[in-house]
Amino acid sequence: MLNPRVIHVIPTDDYCLQLIFSNGEKGVYDCTGLLSFGVFQELKALAYFKQVKVEEGTVIWPNQQDICPDTLYLDSEKISQ
């Protein structure tokens, strides 16, 4: 069975993504660990980081950086409703 997919994202000033998943759960995914790797270095520019959007159940940026939806779900810190 597939993990829930992302249906809504809000970027924060500290490089985290507030996420709402298709099962109604909410979580926060910390992107700071990605910022020094390859294509993700572009996300260090906060204005660019904040251009994140939801596409096909995951998050994506204008230059096609994305994060696996399973990673987002499994590694996000879940927030109580």
Helices and strands as residue ranges (DSSP letters): E 6-11, E 16-21, E 26-30, G 32-34, G 38-44, H 46-49, E 53-55, E 58-60, E 66-67, H 69-75, E 77-79
